[in-house]
Amino acid sequence: MEKLEAVQKVLRFSTAIREWCTMEFSIYFDDFDEQNVDDYNSGGYGEIADEILERGLDENIIEEDDLD
């Protein structure tokens, strides 16, 4: 699955990760799009998206094989 799809899946199925993202960064599910999940420059969400994926892997919401 693409990175955006994986981020959305994790946020959809993990209340803890969704709340962390909201409380820590004030970023919500709908704020992620195909461009900003790969943007590591200022204003991009690349690093946050990577952390969401790592946490999703830790919680077994997604598997390493799921990611493209």
Order of alpha helices (4+ residues) and beta strands (2+ residues): alpha-alpha-alpha
